[in-house]
Amino acid sequence: MVRYLRSVVVSAGFIGLIALFSGGCPAQAPPVVPPQPGGDDDRPPIIVSDGSVHFRVVAKNRGLGANKDRGSWKKDSAGMWFLDHNNEPATYLLVNVIHGTTGTSCDDPEHDFKVRELTITYAGTKTIHVYLDPVADATKPSPVKVDVTGATAAAADTKVPFWLDVGAAGDHLVSVTFPSLSTTCTFDQGGLGQVQIYERIK
């Protein structure tokens, strides 16, 4: 009987040691994840809004380990504005039209217009050309460029480098044209129009 009890006690102690070393130790804290280089889904979208035209760049994500770089608007050697961010340049753009009216699929905010260029008309007849250069080569990556030549001056916002200010206060969006699709979308004139531009490589 004593030998039996001794065996039980030894066995229980052995099982306890196994439990201690296999699962009883405190869990280690997960490693800190630094921001990673952006993938195809991490390029910051550009939102062109009505009522004083601004090209606003929004971070794709926020928080620890996320790619939250909005980039900034700069000029290239030809004087064209472009969005400089830490991701590879795009090969095409997906564009959503918000509060669009006439035109094929223009009233569907979920519809993606797949293009390499678009022309935005605002304040009556002023135009902005947004494009990937060269426009015709779908395999050639390029940063998003903005041409306001002959329309009005544009400037990076003095406090927010990822905003490009175009036009005067109160200017409204009139339409957006996609030449490759032979489509023009007009906007509701209630100050709610938007053009949302997403950079893609695949």
Secondary structure as the mmCIF struct_conf table of DSSP 4:
data_model
#
loop_
_struct_conf.conf_type_id
_struct_conf.id
_struct_conf.beg_label_comp_id
_struct_conf.beg_label_asym_id
_struct_conf.beg_label_seq_id
_struct_conf.end_label_comp_id
_struct_conf.end_label_asym_id
_struct_conf.end_label_seq_id
HELX_RH_AL_P HELX_RH_AL_P1 VAL A 2 GLY A 23
BEND BEND1 CYS A 25 CYS A 25
HELX_LH_PP_P HELX_LH_PP_P1 PRO A 26 VAL A 32
HELX_LH_PP_P HELX_LH_PP_P2 PRO A 34 GLY A 38
TURN_TY1_P TURN_TY1_P1 ASP A 40 ASP A 41
BEND BEND2 ARG A 43 ARG A 43
HELX_LH_PP_P HELX_LH_PP_P3 PRO A 44 PRO A 45
STRN STRN1 ILE A 46 SER A 49
TURN_TY1_P TURN_TY1_P2 ASP A 50 SER A 52
STRN STRN2 VAL A 53 VAL A 57
BEND BEND3 LYS A 60 LYS A 60
BEND BEND4 GLY A 63 GLY A 63
TURN_TY1_P TURN_TY1_P3 LEU A 64 GLY A 65
BEND BEND5 ALA A 66 ALA A 66
STRN STRN3 SER A 72 LYS A 75
TURN_TY1_P TURN_TY1_P4 SER A 77 ALA A 78
BEND BEND6 GLY A 79 GLY A 79
STRN STRN4 TRP A 81 ASP A 84
BEND BEND7 ASN A 86 ASN A 87
HELX_LH_PP_P HELX_LH_PP_P4 GLU A 88 PRO A 89
STRN STRN5 ALA A 90 ALA A 90
BEND BEND8 THR A 91 THR A 91
STRN STRN6 TYR A 92 ILE A 98
BEND BEND9 HIS A 99 HIS A 99
STRN STRN7 GLY A 100 GLY A 100
BEND BEND10 THR A 102 GLY A 103
TURN_TY1_P TURN_TY1_P5 THR A 104 ASP A 107
TURN_TY1_P TURN_TY1_P6 PRO A 109 GLU A 110
STRN STRN8 PHE A 113 VAL A 115
BEND BEND11 ARG A 116 ARG A 116
STRN STRN9 GLU A 117 TYR A 122
TURN_TY1_P TURN_TY1_P7 ALA A 123 THR A 125
STRN STRN10 LYS A 126 TYR A 131
BEND BEND12 ASP A 133 PRO A 134
TURN_TY1_P TURN_TY1_P8 VAL A 135 ALA A 136
TURN_TY1_P TURN_TY1_P9 ALA A 138 THR A 139
BEND BEND13 LYS A 140 LYS A 140
STRN STRN11 SER A 142 SER A 142
STRN STRN12 LYS A 145 ASP A 147
TURN_TY1_P TURN_TY1_P10 THR A 149 ALA A 151
STRN STRN13 ALA A 154 ALA A 156
BEND BEND14 THR A 158 LYS A 159
TURN_TY1_P TURN_TY1_P11 PRO A 161 PHE A 162
STRN STRN14 TRP A 163 VAL A 166
BEND BEND15 GLY A 167 GLY A 167
TURN_TY1_P TURN_TY1_P12 ALA A 169 GLY A 170
STRN STRN15 LEU A 173 PHE A 178
HELX_RH_3T_P HELX_RH_3T_P1 PRO A 179 LEU A 181
TURN_TY1_P TURN_TY1_P13 SER A 182 SER A 182
STRN STRN16 THR A 183 THR A 186
STRN STRN17 PHE A 187 PHE A 187
BEND BEND16 GLN A 189 GLY A 191
STRN STRN18 GLN A 194 ARG A 200
#
